[in-house]
């Protein structure tokens, strides 16, 4: 009758479980890294969109100021230009 070497069996099972744990840990690390990269890219996109919105707001304000200036200039042109009445 063969004697079962329980120490060798338990060591083998422990080694297999250790390898499985390492494999799962590496996969979890890769997944966490991908999530972090996606989160970073989302945050970067948010910051860029906020900067673009600020630029649009600034340009809108400048556009409004320019419209006011153009209106003033047009008003002054009509106000101060001589009216030429044709002679009959």
Secondary structure, DSSP 8 states (H G I E B T S, - for coil): -----HHHHHHHHHHHHHHHHHHHHHHHHHHHHHHHHHHHHHHHHHHHHHHHHHHHHHHHHHHHHHHHHHHHHHHHHHHHS-------
